[in-house]
Amino acid sequence: MVVNKDELAQPIAWEPRNYLPDTAAFARAWQADREAFAMFNATTSTRFLKAHPVPMQIVARDARRVIVKKP
């Protein structure tokens, strides 16, 4: 989870190390991981990549979501 806790606020409180507070933290975690997958809202993925140009390969896409992996 990144930025929005929504209905997962309580489980995040139990395991706070699994929560990323902002997109910069996500970009750092993405770079540090050897293998990674992520799911973005289709409307925010382009904006994220402009702000944080990290290597990503699109695995699947529909009108609402984009799934990416680290190449």
Rosetta blueprint (number, residue, H / E / L):
1 M L
2 V E
3 V L
4 N L
5 K L
6 D H
7 E H
8 L H
9 A H
10 Q H
11 P H
12 I H
13 A H
14 W H
15 E L
16 P H
17 R H
18 N H
19 Y L
20 L E
21 P L
22 D L
23 T H
24 A H
25 A H
26 F H
27 A H
28 R H
29 A H
30 W H
31 Q H
32 A H
33 D L
34 R L
35 E L
36 A L
37 F E
38 A E
39 M E
40 F E
41 N E
42 A H
43 T H
44 T H
45 S H
46 T H
47 R H
48 F H
49 L H
50 K H
51 A H
52 H L
53 P L
54 V L
55 P L
56 M L
57 Q E
58 I E
59 V E
60 A E
61 R E
62 D L
63 A L
64 R L
65 R E
66 V E
67 I E
68 V E
69 K E
70 K L
71 P L
